[in-house]
Each structure stands twice: as C-alpha cells, then as structure tokens.
Amino acid sequence: MKRVSIQEIEKYDENSYIWYACYGSNINEDRFMIYINGDKSGKLAEAKGCSKKDKPLESKPYILNAPIYFASHSKKWNCGVAFLDYEGVGNSYGKIYKIRMSQFKGIYEQENAKNSYNAIIYVDKCEGVPIFTFTAPERRKDLEPPSKEYCDVMKKGILDTYKNLDEKDIDIYFQNIDHKNGVN
C-alpha cells in the first residue's frame, strides 16, 4: 500500500474502471450506493451523488493488509468512524467495488468534504485493475469508539460480503479494533 497524489489519479481516463476498496460503513452496499445516487434524506448519509449513476460492474470481498481504527467524531453518526491505518500491521475486512474513475473521484470529493479522508491510497491490483481507497494522511490521534448504529451498518455489510462469517465473528472483529489510546 502506498499513498498517491491526486495528480496520479488525474492520469486515469474518467470512464476507465478501477476498484474502490471500502473498509468502514461503505462496505454496506446500501450505504455505498448513496454516494453514487445521492440522498437528501440523511437516513444513512446526505450526499449529492456522482454525475454517473452506474451501479458497480461487480463487487467482492477483499481483505486489506492494514488495520482499521475508529476516530474523529462524526456529527451524523455521533461517534468515531473507520479509518485505515495504511502503514499499520494487521488486516481488515473490506469490499471492493468496480466503478468508473469519475465515480471514485466523486465519492472521494463527498467523503472528503471535511478534509478527513484526504489521503488516496493505492492498495494493489485485482485482475490487472488498480485498487484505490482513501483515509487520513496519518494515523489520527482523536480516537473515539463507534456507535451501535454505525457498527450495525458495517456489520450488515460484512455479513452480506463474507458469507462464512456470523455475528459473533464480527463482534470479535469489532472488539479488536482500536478506538482508544492504546490497543483494545
């Protein structure tokens, strides 16, 4: 995994396909599609949506070779939200969506409205197609636990993505995610 500049992303054709790796609430496809289609209800998010509303060509499970942690108080969720510690050691349940580069840029713009997720990360390739995600540029210090509602959205996404897991497996996964100063 390595951090890349927005200039590197600009080299891609807007209509070319990439994989977008999700590790937080966007692992839940209903939540993720809000960033594609837009939503003003605020139920799961308030988002303007992408200019291209195409559904992802496909999605699949993807284990990220980095841990996630919860930090940065979100007013929407009233809790800490997931960030990827791309320089850390560990693994995280993720999901990759095959979307157009223009959609990735649109999601990045929406997620980064408060400048929290302003580091674009090149993860790897899958089937010859690059995988990108975004997170904080450095591990945040303002750790905060997630709410039950936030965890439930993530849990539904993980259960839908990883058919071999059950709720107990995911509860154990959440218990091991850092959300306070020091390891959980």
Contacts in CASP RR format, 6 or more apart in sequence:
PFRMAT RR
TARGET T0000
AUTHOR 0000-0000-0000
METHOD contacts of the structure
MODEL  1
MKRVSIQEIEKYDENSYIWYACYGSNINEDRFMIYINGDKSGKLAEAKGC
SKKDKPLESKPYILNAPIYFASHSKKWNCGVAFLDYEGVGNSYGKIYKIR
MSQFKGIYEQENAKNSYNAIIYVDKCEGVPIFTFTAPERRKDLEPPSKEY
CDVMKKGILDTYKNLDEKDIDIYFQNIDHKNGVN
1 65 0 8 1.000
1 66 0 8 1.000
1 86 0 8 1.000
1 87 0 8 1.000
1 121 0 8 1.000
1 122 0 8 1.000
1 123 0 8 1.000
1 124 0 8 1.000
2 121 0 8 1.000
2 122 0 8 1.000
3 86 0 8 1.000
3 119 0 8 1.000
3 120 0 8 1.000
3 121 0 8 1.000
3 122 0 8 1.000
3 137 0 8 1.000
4 120 0 8 1.000
4 121 0 8 1.000
4 122 0 8 1.000
4 132 0 8 1.000
5 120 0 8 1.000
6 120 0 8 1.000
8 120 0 8 1.000
8 122 0 8 1.000
9 101 0 8 1.000
9 104 0 8 1.000
9 105 0 8 1.000
9 120 0 8 1.000
9 132 0 8 1.000
12 18 0 8 1.000
12 101 0 8 1.000
13 101 0 8 1.000
14 100 0 8 1.000
14 101 0 8 1.000
14 102 0 8 1.000
14 105 0 8 1.000
15 100 0 8 1.000
15 101 0 8 1.000
15 102 0 8 1.000
16 100 0 8 1.000
16 101 0 8 1.000
17 57 0 8 1.000
17 98 0 8 1.000
17 99 0 8 1.000
17 100 0 8 1.000
17 101 0 8 1.000
17 129 0 8 1.000
18 98 0 8 1.000
18 99 0 8 1.000
18 100 0 8 1.000
18 101 0 8 1.000
18 104 0 8 1.000
18 129 0 8 1.000
18 130 0 8 1.000
18 131 0 8 1.000
18 132 0 8 1.000
19 62 0 8 1.000
19 96 0 8 1.000
19 97 0 8 1.000
19 98 0 8 1.000
19 99 0 8 1.000
19 123 0 8 1.000
19 126 0 8 1.000
19 129 0 8 1.000
19 130 0 8 1.000
19 131 0 8 1.000
19 132 0 8 1.000
20 96 0 8 1.000
20 97 0 8 1.000
20 99 0 8 1.000
20 103 0 8 1.000
20 104 0 8 1.000
20 107 0 8 1.000
20 131 0 8 1.000
20 132 0 8 1.000
20 133 0 8 1.000
21 62 0 8 1.000
21 64 0 8 1.000
21 94 0 8 1.000
21 95 0 8 1.000
21 96 0 8 1.000
21 123 0 8 1.000
21 131 0 8 1.000
21 132 0 8 1.000
21 133 0 8 1.000
22 32 0 8 1.000
22 94 0 8 1.000
22 95 0 8 1.000
22 96 0 8 1.000
22 97 0 8 1.000
22 133 0 8 1.000
23 64 0 8 1.000
23 68 0 8 1.000
23 82 0 8 1.000
23 84 0 8 1.000
23 92 0 8 1.000
23 93 0 8 1.000
23 94 0 8 1.000
23 133 0 8 1.000
24 68 0 8 1.000
24 81 0 8 1.000
24 82 0 8 1.000
24 94 0 8 1.000
24 154 0 8 1.000
25 31 0 8 1.000
25 44 0 8 1.000
25 81 0 8 1.000
25 82 0 8 1.000
25 150 0 8 1.000
25 153 0 8 1.000
25 154 0 8 1.000
26 32 0 8 1.000
26 35 0 8 1.000
26 95 0 8 1.000
27 93 0 8 1.000
27 94 0 8 1.000
27 95 0 8 1.000
27 154 0 8 1.000
27 157 0 8 1.000
27 158 0 8 1.000
27 161 0 8 1.000
28 153 0 8 1.000
28 154 0 8 1.000
28 156 0 8 1.000
28 157 0 8 1.000
28 160 0 8 1.000
29 59 0 8 1.000
29 95 0 8 1.000
29 157 0 8 1.000
29 160 0 8 1.000
30 44 0 8 1.000
30 156 0 8 1.000
31 44 0 8 1.000
31 45 0 8 1.000
31 153 0 8 1.000
32 97 0 8 1.000
33 55 0 8 1.000
34 44 0 8 1.000
34 45 0 8 1.000
34 47 0 8 1.000
34 49 0 8 1.000
35 45 0 8 1.000
35 47 0 8 1.000
35 49 0 8 1.000
35 50 0 8 1.000
35 106 0 8 1.000
35 107 0 8 1.000
35 110 0 8 1.000
35 111 0 8 1.000
36 49 0 8 1.000
36 50 0 8 1.000
36 53 0 8 1.000
36 54 0 8 1.000
36 55 0 8 1.000
36 56 0 8 1.000
36 99 0 8 1.000
36 103 0 8 1.000
36 107 0 8 1.000
37 49 0 8 1.000
37 50 0 8 1.000
37 53 0 8 1.000
38 47 0 8 1.000
38 48 0 8 1.000
38 49 0 8 1.000
38 50 0 8 1.000
39 45 0 8 1.000
39 46 0 8 1.000
39 47 0 8 1.000
39 49 0 8 1.000
40 46 0 8 1.000
42 76 0 8 1.000
44 153 0 8 1.000
45 76 0 8 1.000
46 76 0 8 1.000
47 110 0 8 1.000
48 110 0 8 1.000
49 106 0 8 1.000
49 110 0 8 1.000
50 102 0 8 1.000
50 103 0 8 1.000
50 106 0 8 1.000
50 107 0 8 1.000
51 102 0 8 1.000
51 106 0 8 1.000
52 100 0 8 1.000
52 102 0 8 1.000
52 103 0 8 1.000
54 99 0 8 1.000
54 100 0 8 1.000
54 103 0 8 1.000
56 97 0 8 1.000
56 98 0 8 1.000
56 99 0 8 1.000
57 98 0 8 1.000
57 99 0 8 1.000
58 97 0 8 1.000
58 98 0 8 1.000
59 95 0 8 1.000
59 96 0 8 1.000
59 97 0 8 1.000
59 98 0 8 1.000
59 161 0 8 1.000
60 95 0 8 1.000
60 96 0 8 1.000
60 126 0 8 1.000
60 161 0 8 1.000
61 93 0 8 1.000
61 94 0 8 1.000
61 95 0 8 1.000
61 161 0 8 1.000
61 162 0 8 1.000
62 94 0 8 1.000
62 95 0 8 1.000
62 96 0 8 1.000
62 126 0 8 1.000
62 131 0 8 1.000
63 91 0 8 1.000
63 92 0 8 1.000
63 93 0 8 1.000
63 94 0 8 1.000
64 84 0 8 1.000
64 91 0 8 1.000
64 92 0 8 1.000
64 93 0 8 1.000
64 94 0 8 1.000
64 123 0 8 1.000
64 133 0 8 1.000
65 90 0 8 1.000
65 91 0 8 1.000
66 84 0 8 1.000
66 85 0 8 1.000
66 86 0 8 1.000
66 87 0 8 1.000
66 88 0 8 1.000
66 89 0 8 1.000
66 90 0 8 1.000
66 91 0 8 1.000
66 92 0 8 1.000
67 84 0 8 1.000
67 85 0 8 1.000
67 88 0 8 1.000
67 89 0 8 1.000
67 90 0 8 1.000
67 91 0 8 1.000
67 92 0 8 1.000
67 177 0 8 1.000
67 178 0 8 1.000
68 82 0 8 1.000
68 83 0 8 1.000
68 84 0 8 1.000
68 85 0 8 1.000
68 92 0 8 1.000
68 177 0 8 1.000
69 82 0 8 1.000
69 83 0 8 1.000
69 85 0 8 1.000
69 139 0 8 1.000
69 140 0 8 1.000
69 143 0 8 1.000
69 177 0 8 1.000
69 178 0 8 1.000
69 179 0 8 1.000
70 79 0 8 1.000
70 80 0 8 1.000
70 81 0 8 1.000
70 82 0 8 1.000
70 83 0 8 1.000
70 143 0 8 1.000
70 144 0 8 1.000
70 145 0 8 1.000
70 146 0 8 1.000
70 177 0 8 1.000
70 178 0 8 1.000
70 179 0 8 1.000
71 80 0 8 1.000
71 81 0 8 1.000
71 83 0 8 1.000
71 136 0 8 1.000
71 140 0 8 1.000
71 141 0 8 1.000
71 142 0 8 1.000
71 143 0 8 1.000
71 144 0 8 1.000
71 179 0 8 1.000
72 80 0 8 1.000
72 81 0 8 1.000
72 83 0 8 1.000
72 116 0 8 1.000
72 136 0 8 1.000
72 140 0 8 1.000
72 142 0 8 1.000
72 144 0 8 1.000
73 79 0 8 1.000
73 80 0 8 1.000
73 142 0 8 1.000
73 144 0 8 1.000
74 80 0 8 1.000
74 81 0 8 1.000
74 150 0 8 1.000
77 146 0 8 1.000
77 147 0 8 1.000
77 149 0 8 1.000
77 150 0 8 1.000
78 147 0 8 1.000
79 144 0 8 1.000
79 145 0 8 1.000
79 146 0 8 1.000
79 147 0 8 1.000
79 149 0 8 1.000
79 150 0 8 1.000
80 144 0 8 1.000
80 145 0 8 1.000
80 146 0 8 1.000
80 147 0 8 1.000
80 150 0 8 1.000
80 179 0 8 1.000
81 146 0 8 1.000
81 150 0 8 1.000
82 146 0 8 1.000
82 154 0 8 1.000
83 116 0 8 1.000
83 117 0 8 1.000
83 135 0 8 1.000
83 136 0 8 1.000
83 139 0 8 1.000
83 140 0 8 1.000
84 92 0 8 1.000
84 121 0 8 1.000
84 133 0 8 1.000
84 135 0 8 1.000
85 135 0 8 1.000
85 139 0 8 1.000
86 119 0 8 1.000
86 121 0 8 1.000
86 135 0 8 1.000
87 139 0 8 1.000
88 139 0 8 1.000
93 158 0 8 1.000
93 161 0 8 1.000
93 162 0 8 1.000
93 173 0 8 1.000
94 158 0 8 1.000
94 161 0 8 1.000
95 157 0 8 1.000
95 161 0 8 1.000
96 126 0 8 1.000
96 131 0 8 1.000
98 129 0 8 1.000
99 107 0 8 1.000
104 132 0 8 1.000
108 117 0 8 1.000
108 120 0 8 1.000
108 134 0 8 1.000
111 117 0 8 1.000
111 134 0 8 1.000
112 118 0 8 1.000
112 134 0 8 1.000
116 136 0 8 1.000
117 134 0 8 1.000
117 135 0 8 1.000
117 136 0 8 1.000
118 134 0 8 1.000
118 136 0 8 1.000
118 137 0 8 1.000
119 134 0 8 1.000
119 135 0 8 1.000
119 136 0 8 1.000
119 137 0 8 1.000
120 132 0 8 1.000
120 133 0 8 1.000
120 134 0 8 1.000
121 132 0 8 1.000
121 133 0 8 1.000
121 134 0 8 1.000
121 135 0 8 1.000
122 130 0 8 1.000
122 131 0 8 1.000
122 132 0 8 1.000
123 131 0 8 1.000
123 132 0 8 1.000
123 133 0 8 1.000
124 130 0 8 1.000
124 131 0 8 1.000
125 131 0 8 1.000
143 178 0 8 1.000
143 179 0 8 1.000
143 180 0 8 1.000
143 181 0 8 1.000
143 182 0 8 1.000
144 179 0 8 1.000
145 179 0 8 1.000
145 180 0 8 1.000
146 154 0 8 1.000
146 174 0 8 1.000
146 179 0 8 1.000
151 174 0 8 1.000
154 174 0 8 1.000
155 167 0 8 1.000
155 170 0 8 1.000
155 174 0 8 1.000
158 165 0 8 1.000
158 170 0 8 1.000
158 173 0 8 1.000
159 165 0 8 1.000
159 166 0 8 1.000
159 167 0 8 1.000
159 170 0 8 1.000
175 184 0 8 1.000
176 184 0 8 1.000
177 184 0 8 1.000
178 184 0 8 1.000
END
